[in-house]
Amino acid sequence: MEGGETPGEPGTGPGGRFPVAAVDEILREEVESAMRERRYEPGPCRQAARDIAEAVKARVKALAVPRYKVVVVAHVGQLGEQSLQVGSRCLWDPESDTFSSYVFTNTSLFAVANVYGVYFE
């Protein structure tokens, strides 16, 4: 799996487990509520991606998981004949760091949101 995690074994750190299932639900709720009825328009969708990232970050931080830094990345784009390639690199400890991801599509757009829980010593 990505990030070196084992299925069913979210990253853990000495401060406790990062709540992957709770974060999965937050992602689903925030992305679906923001995008369900929306049609793709560049300006409003750009703002929606920012709004999704902020809302998810606030809700994940409210879980008050000790010693984890939270990074949220959201992308919204038009469905069509084009493709999107996104790459990133970071220092990653597969024993303690983990992530959650959610993908949404409707007839005119897609949205992808990722939350990275990075253990901080």
Contacts in CASP RR format, 6 or more apart in sequence:
PFRMAT RR
TARGET T0000
AUTHOR 0000-0000-0000
METHOD contacts of the structure
MODEL  1
MEGGETPGEPGTGPGGRFPVAAVDEILREEVESAMRERRYEPGPCRQAAR
DIAEAVKARVKALAVPRYKVVVVAHVGQLGEQSLQVGSRCLWDPESDTFS
SYVFTNTSLFAVANVYGVYFE
1 7 0 8 1.000
2 99 0 8 1.000
3 92 0 8 1.000
3 94 0 8 1.000
3 97 0 8 1.000
3 98 0 8 1.000
3 99 0 8 1.000
4 92 0 8 1.000
4 94 0 8 1.000
5 11 0 8 1.000
5 94 0 8 1.000
5 98 0 8 1.000
5 99 0 8 1.000
10 17 0 8 1.000
10 18 0 8 1.000
10 19 0 8 1.000
10 20 0 8 1.000
10 98 0 8 1.000
11 17 0 8 1.000
11 18 0 8 1.000
11 20 0 8 1.000
11 94 0 8 1.000
11 95 0 8 1.000
11 96 0 8 1.000
11 97 0 8 1.000
11 98 0 8 1.000
11 119 0 8 1.000
12 18 0 8 1.000
12 95 0 8 1.000
12 96 0 8 1.000
13 67 0 8 1.000
13 95 0 8 1.000
13 96 0 8 1.000
13 119 0 8 1.000
14 67 0 8 1.000
15 66 0 8 1.000
15 67 0 8 1.000
16 65 0 8 1.000
16 66 0 8 1.000
16 67 0 8 1.000
18 65 0 8 1.000
18 68 0 8 1.000
18 98 0 8 1.000
18 117 0 8 1.000
18 119 0 8 1.000
19 63 0 8 1.000
19 65 0 8 1.000
20 98 0 8 1.000
20 100 0 8 1.000
22 63 0 8 1.000
23 60 0 8 1.000
23 63 0 8 1.000
23 100 0 8 1.000
23 115 0 8 1.000
24 100 0 8 1.000
24 102 0 8 1.000
26 56 0 8 1.000
26 59 0 8 1.000
26 60 0 8 1.000
26 115 0 8 1.000
27 56 0 8 1.000
27 100 0 8 1.000
27 101 0 8 1.000
27 102 0 8 1.000
27 113 0 8 1.000
27 115 0 8 1.000
28 102 0 8 1.000
30 52 0 8 1.000
30 55 0 8 1.000
30 56 0 8 1.000
30 59 0 8 1.000
30 113 0 8 1.000
31 52 0 8 1.000
31 74 0 8 1.000
31 102 0 8 1.000
31 104 0 8 1.000
31 111 0 8 1.000
31 113 0 8 1.000
32 104 0 8 1.000
34 48 0 8 1.000
34 51 0 8 1.000
34 52 0 8 1.000
34 55 0 8 1.000
34 111 0 8 1.000
35 48 0 8 1.000
35 52 0 8 1.000
35 76 0 8 1.000
35 104 0 8 1.000
35 106 0 8 1.000
35 109 0 8 1.000
35 111 0 8 1.000
36 106 0 8 1.000
38 44 0 8 1.000
38 45 0 8 1.000
38 48 0 8 1.000
38 106 0 8 1.000
38 109 0 8 1.000
39 108 0 8 1.000
39 109 0 8 1.000
40 76 0 8 1.000
40 77 0 8 1.000
40 78 0 8 1.000
40 79 0 8 1.000
40 108 0 8 1.000
40 109 0 8 1.000
45 76 0 8 1.000
45 77 0 8 1.000
45 78 0 8 1.000
45 109 0 8 1.000
46 76 0 8 1.000
48 76 0 8 1.000
48 111 0 8 1.000
49 74 0 8 1.000
49 75 0 8 1.000
49 76 0 8 1.000
49 111 0 8 1.000
50 74 0 8 1.000
52 74 0 8 1.000
52 76 0 8 1.000
52 111 0 8 1.000
52 113 0 8 1.000
53 72 0 8 1.000
53 73 0 8 1.000
53 74 0 8 1.000
53 113 0 8 1.000
56 72 0 8 1.000
56 74 0 8 1.000
56 113 0 8 1.000
56 115 0 8 1.000
57 70 0 8 1.000
57 72 0 8 1.000
60 70 0 8 1.000
60 72 0 8 1.000
60 115 0 8 1.000
61 70 0 8 1.000
67 119 0 8 1.000
67 120 0 8 1.000
67 121 0 8 1.000
68 117 0 8 1.000
68 118 0 8 1.000
68 119 0 8 1.000
68 120 0 8 1.000
69 117 0 8 1.000
69 118 0 8 1.000
69 119 0 8 1.000
69 120 0 8 1.000
70 115 0 8 1.000
70 116 0 8 1.000
70 117 0 8 1.000
70 118 0 8 1.000
71 115 0 8 1.000
71 116 0 8 1.000
71 117 0 8 1.000
71 118 0 8 1.000
72 113 0 8 1.000
72 114 0 8 1.000
72 115 0 8 1.000
72 116 0 8 1.000
73 88 0 8 1.000
73 113 0 8 1.000
73 114 0 8 1.000
73 116 0 8 1.000
74 111 0 8 1.000
74 112 0 8 1.000
74 113 0 8 1.000
74 114 0 8 1.000
75 84 0 8 1.000
75 86 0 8 1.000
75 110 0 8 1.000
75 111 0 8 1.000
75 112 0 8 1.000
75 113 0 8 1.000
76 109 0 8 1.000
76 110 0 8 1.000
76 111 0 8 1.000
77 84 0 8 1.000
77 109 0 8 1.000
77 110 0 8 1.000
77 111 0 8 1.000
78 108 0 8 1.000
78 109 0 8 1.000
79 105 0 8 1.000
79 107 0 8 1.000
79 108 0 8 1.000
79 109 0 8 1.000
79 110 0 8 1.000
90 116 0 8 1.000
90 118 0 8 1.000
92 118 0 8 1.000
93 119 0 8 1.000
96 119 0 8 1.000
97 116 0 8 1.000
97 117 0 8 1.000
97 118 0 8 1.000
97 119 0 8 1.000
98 116 0 8 1.000
98 117 0 8 1.000
99 114 0 8 1.000
99 115 0 8 1.000
99 116 0 8 1.000
99 117 0 8 1.000
100 114 0 8 1.000
100 115 0 8 1.000
101 112 0 8 1.000
101 113 0 8 1.000
101 114 0 8 1.000
101 115 0 8 1.000
102 112 0 8 1.000
102 113 0 8 1.000
103 110 0 8 1.000
103 111 0 8 1.000
103 112 0 8 1.000
104 110 0 8 1.000
104 111 0 8 1.000
104 112 0 8 1.000
105 111 0 8 1.000
END
